[in-house]
Amino acid sequence: MTKQTSRSSSTPSRVVLVGAGGLIGRSILERLQTQGQLDDVVRLSRSTRPRLDLEDPASIEQALAALAPFDHVIVAAGEAHFAPLPELRESSFTLGLRSKLMGQVRVALAALPHLRPGGSITLTSGALSHAPARGSTPAALVNGAIDAFVRGVAFELQDGRRINAVSPSWITETLLRFDMDPQQGTSATEVAELYLHALRSELHGSVIARIPDA
Ligand SMILES: NC(=O)c1ccc[n+]([C@@H]2O[C@H](COP(=O)([O-])OP(=O)(O)OC[C@H]3O[C@@H](n4cnc5c(N)ncnc54)[C@H](OP(=O)(O)O)[C@@H]3O)[C@@H](O)[C@H]2O)c1
């Protein structure tokens, strides 16, 4: 079977980056810019024009339709609450389900009709799904569901378009912000490489936590 490529190498690929202003998003943007191949990067979040709010389905549909067609969609955004077990209530899960999980599911489903052949969708989960920390249960639940969503969609999406999740571990800057030990952290630059790998490799249905050895 002939491998489908997204566009000819002389044509810039359009990359839609949700959460471009965040810690991870800024690093992805830097990597995309310095590598110079993907120079049509559209930044989206609640504070951009067009505006995209993961919790507002209409804003997702409208923003993606306005930018279509595109080659790659990356979501490096989505919130979840943290709460230790004694404080864990049903409401502790609401933000993560509404924002990080269903927000990314909405983006993926809304993006698919506008994704060029050979294009990719990359979502963000996180290592808390398998390496919990105190208070992390709501975020862990959502991360695991995102990984399962990606595998499920990839199983049925077999036309050359791809979907993956990047599952970052704690980023050093975030650990410092929470007064945690920065030694266990990864740099945002290293994490950004995982997203670029998702774009450029042939991975499909993968949960990417590190770049596989060549
Ligand atoms: N930092 C870490 O250590 C780490 C580790 C593992 C996984 N992650 C995951 O990676 C993702 C990004 O983390 P980060 O540390 O880069 O976050 P961050 O620095 O807080 O940035 C979040 C970005 O997402 C946008 N955003 C937030 N809520 C949104 C919404 N409802 N709709 C649209 N955009 C929204 C924000 O822009 P606006 O405010 O303008 O909307 C901002 O650009 C999160 O899902 C996080 O759980 C982070």
The ligand as an SDF file (V2000), in Angstrom:
LIG
                    3D

 48 52  0  0  0  0  0  0  0  0999 V2000
    2.8880   20.5610   33.1910 N   0  0  0  0  0  0  0  0  0  0  0  0
    3.0280   19.2680   33.4990 C   0  0  0  0  0  0  0  0  0  0  0  0
    3.8590   18.8470   34.3470 O   0  0  0  0  0  0  0  0  0  0  0  0
    2.1570   18.2670   32.8070 C   0  0  0  0  0  0  0  0  0  0  0  0
    2.4510   16.8980   32.9430 C   0  0  0  0  0  0  0  0  0  0  0  0
    1.6150   15.9770   32.3280 C   0  0  0  0  0  0  0  0  0  0  0  0
    0.5290   16.3770   31.5840 C   0  0  0  0  0  0  0  0  0  0  0  0
    0.2670   17.7120   31.4820 N   0  0  0  0  0  0  0  0  0  0  0  0
   -0.9200   18.1180   30.7120 C   0  0  0  0  0  0  0  0  0  0  0  0
   -0.5390   18.9120   29.6180 O   0  0  0  0  0  0  0  0  0  0  0  0
   -1.5390   19.8820   29.3230 C   0  0  0  0  0  0  0  0  0  0  0  0
   -0.8910   21.2610   29.2510 C   0  0  0  0  0  0  0  0  0  0  0  0
   -0.2080   21.4870   30.4720 O   0  0  0  0  0  0  0  0  0  0  0  0
    0.6280   22.8280   30.7190 P   0  0  0  0  0  0  0  0  0  0  0  0
    1.4030   22.6060   31.9680 O   0  0  0  0  0  0  0  0  0  0  0  0
    1.2950   23.2580   29.4710 O   0  0  0  0  0  0  0  0  0  0  0  0
   -0.5790   23.8280   31.0490 O   0  0  0  0  0  0  0  0  0  0  0  0
   -0.5540   25.4250   31.2110 P   0  0  0  0  0  0  0  0  0  0  0  0
    0.8210   25.9650   31.2260 O   0  0  0  0  0  0  0  0  0  0  0  0
   -1.4790   25.7370   32.3250 O   0  0  0  0  0  0  0  0  0  0  0  0
   -1.2290   25.9340   29.8300 O   0  0  0  0  0  0  0  0  0  0  0  0
   -2.4900   25.5510   29.4890 C   0  0  0  0  0  0  0  0  0  0  0  0
   -2.8300   26.1020   28.1010 C   0  0  0  0  0  0  0  0  0  0  0  0
   -4.0970   25.5750   27.7340 O   0  0  0  0  0  0  0  0  0  0  0  0
   -5.0180   26.6340   27.5100 C   0  0  0  0  0  0  0  0  0  0  0  0
   -6.3000   26.1920   28.0880 N   0  0  0  0  0  0  0  0  0  0  0  0
   -6.5860   25.8820   29.3700 C   0  0  0  0  0  0  0  0  0  0  0  0
   -7.8900   25.5460   29.4990 N   0  0  0  0  0  0  0  0  0  0  0  0
   -8.4070   25.6140   28.2270 C   0  0  0  0  0  0  0  0  0  0  0  0
   -9.7090   25.4110   27.6990 C   0  0  0  0  0  0  0  0  0  0  0  0
  -10.7480   25.0690   28.4730 N   0  0  0  0  0  0  0  0  0  0  0  0
   -9.8790   25.5630   26.3810 N   0  0  0  0  0  0  0  0  0  0  0  0
   -8.8500   25.9390   25.5710 C   0  0  0  0  0  0  0  0  0  0  0  0
   -7.6110   26.1630   26.0150 N   0  0  0  0  0  0  0  0  0  0  0  0
   -7.4000   26.0220   27.3400 C   0  0  0  0  0  0  0  0  0  0  0  0
   -4.4500   27.8720   28.2090 C   0  0  0  0  0  0  0  0  0  0  0  0
   -4.7520   29.0690   27.5080 O   0  0  0  0  0  0  0  0  0  0  0  0
   -6.0320   29.9960   27.8750 P   0  0  0  0  0  0  0  0  0  0  0  0
   -5.9850   30.2490   29.3450 O   0  0  0  0  0  0  0  0  0  0  0  0
   -5.8280   31.1980   27.0170 O   0  0  0  0  0  0  0  0  0  0  0  0
   -7.2350   29.2030   27.4620 O   0  0  0  0  0  0  0  0  0  0  0  0
   -2.9350   27.5970   28.0400 C   0  0  0  0  0  0  0  0  0  0  0  0
   -2.5020   28.0290   26.7720 O   0  0  0  0  0  0  0  0  0  0  0  0
   -2.5910   19.7520   30.4340 C   0  0  0  0  0  0  0  0  0  0  0  0
   -3.6610   18.9780   29.9570 O   0  0  0  0  0  0  0  0  0  0  0  0
   -1.8630   18.9990   31.5300 C   0  0  0  0  0  0  0  0  0  0  0  0
   -2.7120   18.2000   32.3220 O   0  0  0  0  0  0  0  0  0  0  0  0
    1.0530   18.6700   32.0580 C   0  0  0  0  0  0  0  0  0  0  0  0
  1  2  1  0
  2  3  2  0
  2  4  1  0
  4  5  1  0
  4 48  2  0
  5  6  2  0
  6  7  1  0
  7  8  2  0
  8  9  1  0
  8 48  1  0
  9 10  1  0
  9 46  1  0
 10 11  1  0
 11 12  1  0
 11 44  1  0
 12 13  1  0
 13 14  1  0
 14 15  2  0
 14 16  1  0
 14 17  1  0
 17 18  1  0
 18 19  2  0
 18 20  1  0
 18 21  1  0
 21 22  1  0
 22 23  1  0
 23 24  1  0
 23 42  1  0
 24 25  1  0
 25 26  1  0
 25 36  1  0
 26 27  1  0
 26 35  1  0
 27 28  2  0
 28 29  1  0
 29 30  1  0
 29 35  2  0
 30 31  1  0
 30 32  2  0
 32 33  1  0
 33 34  2  0
 34 35  1  0
 36 37  1  0
 36 42  1  0
 37 38  1  0
 38 39  2  0
 38 40  1  0
 38 41  1  0
 42 43  1  0
 44 45  1  0
 44 46  1  0
 46 47  1  0
M  CHG  2   8   1  16  -1
M  END
$$$$
